[in-house]
Amino acid sequence: MARGLAFVDARCSSCHVVRPGAVPPNPQAHRFVAVANEMDFDEDTLREFFTDGHDPPFAMTIMLEEDEADIAAAYNVIA
């Protein structure tokens, strides 16, 4: 869990709220944990989402490597 938090904090917190109580850097971006917990992703579909260069809805293109997607997906599902 600590490894996942460190990774998503470094890679995702410029847009997404990663830590509880944090101020959203981009009010249009979902809280990081909401992506899995409120958008009906499971770890497999979330991993695919992270590696396919997700873009919609806010031009937030990111393509993670498979190992990075594994870390982010596992953290997001359990966080």
Helices and strands as residue ranges (DSSP letters): H 2-12, H 32-37, H 43-51, H 66-78
